[in-house]
Amino acid sequence: MKSDAEMLDEVMVVAYGTAKKSQFTGSASTIKADKIAERQVSNISNALSGQVAGVQTTSGNGQPGTGSTVRIRGVGSLSASNNPLYVVDGVPYDGDISAINSQDIESLTVLKDAASNALYGARGANGVILVTTKKGATGKATVNLDAKWGTNRRGVSNYDVMTSSQEYVENYYTAMLNGYAGGDPNRVLSNGMTGNQYINSLLFSKDGLGYPVYTVPNGEGYIGVDGKLNPNAKLGRVYGDYYITPDDWEKELLDNGNLRQEYNVNISGSTEKMNYYMSAGYLDDSGLIPGSSFARLSFRLKADYQVKEWLKVGANVAYSNIVSRYPDEQTTSGSSTNLFYITNNIAPIYPLYIRNADGSIKKDSRGFTMYDYGNGMYTDGTTPLNRPFLSQSNPASALQLDKNEYNMDILSGRAFVEVSILEGLKATANWGMDLDNTRYTELINPYYGQYAGNTGGVVGVSHSRVFSINQQYLLTYKKNFGEHNIDLLAGFESYDYKNQSLSGSKQKVYNPTIVELNNAINTPSTNSSTANYATEGFLFRAQYDYLERYFASASFRRDASSRFHPDNRWGNFWSVGLGWLMNKESFLADASWIDMLKFKISYGAQGNDNIGNYYAYLDQYTVSNSNNDFALALSYKGNKDITWETSHSFNTGFDFEFFKGRLSGTVEYFSRKTTDMLYNKPMNASAGYASIPMNVGSMTNKGVELDLNGILLETNDLTWRMNFNLTHFKNTINELDPSLNGEMINGSYIYREGESRYQFYLRKYAGVDPETGVAMYYKDVTDANGNVTGQETTTDAPNATRYATGDILPKVYGGFGTSLNAYGFDFSISFAYQLGGRMYDNGYASLMNSGTDPGQNWHKDILKAWTADNTGSNIPRLSATDQYANYLSDRFLTKSDYLSINSITLGYTLPKSWTRTMNIGSLRVYMSADNVALFSKRKGFDPRQSYTTASADVYSPIRAISGGLSLSF
């Protein structure tokens, strides 16, 4: 166990320096290297889930290398960015977060309130994440090797959809019978056929499922009058020169069990004057689908040197090469090339492959596997077959033949010079440079899909270059005057950012393996752009303590942003904070169980300028050719009057350590009010432009946080620790633009003054008419003056009344975990959770269609739908003509509660008596599992995708299971 003094004097990284934990007046949480190492992530933002109170992560894309959306203490803006600022080794970072090797990180510190991040000015309004990289430990050089090998599998399964061809066909027969024959198989229709005969004639026609995948004896129907499949029917059918049989698309196309491998080596050490750290790492993170992967080769060199007693210099250079194979449209809802959408939604009756009459899979003249596009390929000599669901598409050939790749070179450099002028007075210059060169290449094959035929395929090449320079010039003064201590900081910071892009494309590809523009000949198209952005600021901070018991801090920053007109460019931001180390008071002198009890309170204001356009105050135009002359069209309407969005943050709470360090934690209350919100206000078409940036309204996030860490058991051979955190916050829109009269409807969302930003505007589901099985919705009844006098139900969904749903945000979220170290073994497990919210389950809604979309699969819950024998069901009847059965309504608002097992690690470190004989410092073998399991309302439903909706159309999160070894000598 750490001694009391060690715990009280623990030093944490803060803005522009470090501070003792006991003296810090702001709100910050730190994740140490061992916690980061538990996660097998290719992007460090994914390691934050459940780790820090006040931090919430969402991710709608499981493609290897992609990161999470991080929100710190809610969402403070309508249109401006809500992303936190990443700072690497003291300097803001502009490279791709996936370029940072998690094995190089010593700690992540999340700054959450104005007292802790106001010094970062414009870019710190949504919180700051400080990334501190490792350095050498005092002593001789140490070499550390780590290698792990494992597999990647799908972390969230499909919804519980129908997998039986028979089950699907029987239910679709019911939907058609209800829709076209009144549900009576024996009814004689106007065409002289019975309902059963007529639906059998339609079932696999072009007006039905399209593909007759069953073979039945001549003169017999597919489905009997009892609604069951003909017992003489056999799955599979020869149709002309082809054999048609269903395939399991998910099993055939998802690559479960692909290799994941990672290797890291570092050398570090420290002498009296020099500290150094060198590392190299390689990660090969395979995807779940063909053509998807992430490979990173990374290097880092970090060193500092005490040149003179008064002069210290240092540098930190990191380079990463990333090759990301990133198939297109795997997060695009309804896309015909989205494999996850297809495998969830296609009925289990359709072939993936084109087969010869003998059942063998066909190959084309080039040797490529032929896939079924559902576009009339099959014919018996008279009638071609067309698949009604996503006709003319098959993602399999696109994933096999198309090429989508990002190749990134990311260079990040940090350097500093530190001069000790007088005792306590120090000058420091920090420079940071980030360079991100990314080349994206795309080739859409000329043989199959929407760009085959006359188009002849498409090739595209684009290049982007992001370059930024950050300069800091700081002067610090620390002095003790008896029982008084002061710490002063003054400085100047400037930031210059340039984003350049160049792209081109051509059609009609010659060689399908070469991704170059000169490999195509038609329809050339080129584009280029350059965007510049700059800020500069003057900063000041004063920290004072008396008797190391009473603490005060104040900071001020004056910032300018190039996004605003020169008349509105400068903003003033500030913070004040107080702290009281209560355990040093005489009235707690006898409370020996209290190691540390600190009260803190702070308030401050920060700015946000990130509305998304680099020249938001200027009108911007596109130039085009009109009869060989210039033609200008307004593309963006600027506003020279816009200025800073400002967040006013209040924070108060207690930090504590009890029982000789066995229990420690923080409890805090926060309030964050954003005023002059940057907002792209929609305009009427008559204005000549779609929107204009403005400062409108205000919004507040208020909440509480609890963070606990405990040592449950500790002996010489065993240590058992636990941690727990929770956050509760409430979001409220205080005011909107006066022209909106307190309310704005944006599609299926509604913004109202005095209410949460996060609420839907939906029809209210009234259940099922028990007599007919038709879906019903509520509709307001009004009098002659338009006043609402009551409600009634209607089956005409488009004319049903829409209502605000109330706040859908979770009431509480957080994480917990435990670790156990005993006799050389170590075990840890971490969880994340969310309770009390609601989301629209879009994936489930699409799978609960009534049968109006032939060829689209169903969730198995559809088996509980209304029937004449099940009139109490809340699920509408199956009917191919009931187009409003699963209309957009609160029926599919679903509890967003979840519990996820984020990681499990089990390791064993060999006894030193064994390793010493091999001249090895330590040797550990371990197993690790990441993104282990998710428990939510229903299988396939992932509430971690966003605040509002979940879908079956996104790249699934990846579950990684690996084994490895760590060696040091």
Steps between C-alpha positions, in 0.01 A plus 500: 500500500617851430593702803278793597762750388533334161126516440461858612796613291398309187579722204253526214535653155294818457487788251851626423665302776438278802335540839471307824170316514431636848539862385312489169179708501359377169334182380719239333525121477802296402522159333835335557700289254396168656131577441567604142700183438200287596320611185586360156415811303648650185363844595555624855163681512341155525685439827301772679172309517389460861832620639432860601203664669350770277632345179266324260606330179291390203607318186303422187788343311700192593743528208849439648676828570186711537446672831216589733312825527595637841273732697609655829219612730230498237456693179534876513430612144237465229720545192855560616739217579452309824830311472765528770850628432781245500832625637808280460791574734384854564420606143162473319494212253364503144609159373271203469434356847542148361867584430582502872620163625324427829814320620682836497254668735582554865163655588184664369370792705152637434454866597129568552440848645604856429755511782690213338470581129424873461866564418447312172258772394303451180574135453435384857132585543390137464764361731862402451666159484867517592708220352831451679748266335745282687850599602795316643513392863800585712772242468658287236344444162202268483374312198131402492350265244132423461336276241145380468311286251129441478182509299236759418136404509169678481433671833127563451295237322220549250149555622303182565380469142341211318753253369259234374388523138182311584412730789554809289298375201210391718482839668527686173214286368296615803586866428386467139188304596398767750575777254347363182246239609365627830689230687266224375674226295164363385343826390418503129638818349375695201751323276336169585793375708491424871715708729745214541528443124547868426768559763687187388504643148641829631734368767814463289395724210646841414229648725606276788830357611633467146706182542325156499752333731272200564425218261149356523328227296307623197154624587575546869533830685783613722279569803193308611170646624636448854774754426776238521759407241405216268666189652599399146690825446878470477736792556700579188392517139646463153391801299614487141878460507526597866447353842343727759537436872530731803835584657590619848639840399642583842682170536642524150615862514598591855857404581471392862830388645741715299843547650583797718867545582694771681867539584663774709852565620636793697833598651510754778725627771618800692827644619575800715465730201311308236170319470412301189229275359498328162229273364383318193169326448310308237128427505308294247132524590285300261141589424185294497432524129711458186707807417494636856811535719724743686879474505723744690876525519602753766822644640567743784817665631477715810791649691591794718843617608619729778758692297590741776375546851280778361419348158295196410393390152284220371326358196235240426454375146246241392433357156227260392421342168143376480346291227126478551293290264160657545212362288255766394154558649516247786327753726259636238143408582326304227805491274511211256872455572460500880562141599364546852175642367465218248571215744248636751225579253505257209249218523648148546382386158744670264824365352827680550662318208397422144511123454506270201215255460706236684530727803863604451584869540553672167820679404513766234748509211754679719478237773302721739230346717160602369261648755127537473401862438128426478478681167355256250801271461290187546258397226322177409491610140198726542490673839799674661504522879548825690557524873269764652734577792798712392485386139817553294722478806724258680770625740704181462647586161559860603691387810704254294568715192481863613797665670476767770814594687636782714877529519610746768834642600461680833790688653476670836780698660535672835798698628570723795769724645485573872712777651534556874551875530493549875398286791135418438489687167499290188441566130381225269446487127292212360456424135270246349464386141248254359500381140241262359541395138217271394454344157166336428456272201179346376428264213147385423521195277379515137337157498224492760281753680367845423814620319534200269383501138540829315659676797780244505593549866634803684841587637555783746807637675506771764764648723469713809772676692439639847782702650497694824748689710442581866731735690500568872720745686455474874642670807446336840585621849475292814584636843448412864452781751492314826154348516397658170568343162441654159521356151467744209481430129492745212527417135417543136377226265445502126353233278501472121312228315483422129285233336559434129330246278523386140281236338418360160301221342444336161272236356554200273784312666752310288676280758287410806805460724661842448364788707633795301320770305692420183345154511162645392398712203154660541330783687794654682417702811739690724467707816733674740472722806704674767373611840693704752419555863689680773467600862719688741463567866652658805466300820554548870452277803560560871492229765530565871495287811525579867633239740448245223142505626321781318534531124394752242550517125408744227560494127439735211538456127436741217454316170455598137355275229530537123147358463351832606503848351784717632245713689382193695817293506616534861345335804583503869485177697577437863460283807528517879529210742527439874607195696500411868695206639262434787691209654769745613254687718508445875136389513597192291826433681355200678351349183793272434303314234506811277819520296378783280174693472495796266217733411527681167293748304562673168333711235612622160419587140638345182451563132414280202552612140474166318184546293645290219582766241848649497374837373162519672475879472549508120264428212650216298436404137556219255632574151362314198502522124206667330543523123875519544468783750511519878186435702489551876257332736471574871605188691519641853344808649735658752419726792753758612314550828550151639744457784597262778265245646567508874473224760463604864609209720440455872650210695506406866564186697726298724814294440570244771730220614401291800625206707868531412429515129256210485215720375546806282290693257317813396142623514416811297213715383535688171303748296596605151301775331572585138397842372511661155489152350642476150220375281443466127149642487287359214357762264207511261583416140407857402808623686723345235697290749417205722643619831702772669730471803376688804544528876165390643369377830650313790509148642593348837639165613481430874603186677686308766796263482629235736834326465609233753814290528547241771747242625282223635780273612875534520764266637859429406386264226156624403339828399136536401382835362168631372392818325161654423381821338167650404374816337156653493427811298200684361501708183272803462452750218460836671420713198490487121499766234202734562368433148437137599251592773653258744484190282670349198413176323782329315368188327421248773658716772363798687688774686302689764598760752504355849536143374777263399667533165470122475139415437318357202187638337303188412156356451371313803426134446154397624543126458306264275130503418394167656234453234712552190865477612578840343744739669347804671642838592377786717356817355402818682138607491459876471211742523410774256767725650773242461518417870573137585202342674603136500652211310378239258664215313558479128647250255603786270851541638611799288214704647558389857623765743868519582607550861821584680632187670678669787867468586653180357845538656610231748450589865836355597803350329848391602721200558644268758763232525722293721855370499666226699873433538600185687812284500614624160157476340310809394137527396294802401157562355332828408139589423305795363131563554214737424156525664176690461508625141320421176605464138321442174584146392507555127636155425218328686240730341604406147485130589146531637348598164158355430602340173483803275865452402530160328836337552584691816551282804305508825594502863367186668274719714281526191384148585306659790301724265124535517294213362140400541622266773730759660291817519678629809830555320657845492667419166290577189391222270711389207360660187672588176269802464519651851757769426463675837555196724849601612481870425742734677362522853587456864428128461868444431634724775701248698671506838863582437623325814806286445781322676816425307802297598773715353803289578625194686870434562667205668877480536781331684839651578775247552680517836814711497697203630424328170558795268817614677680187389412589138622861539142617452348779705144373473291270283120505490265287292138605468166464328289801414149548364362835388139601435396170654121525527205738482172458687215722380124499441526257212756306304663717232398830664809705586424816703867601479454620141366847582282704734190463282476202262639151453515320171581166341677685222835567667833321505478278808737557792783249509568252779875434524635199689876469527783335682838660551817540694687794649873482556739751655871486559 
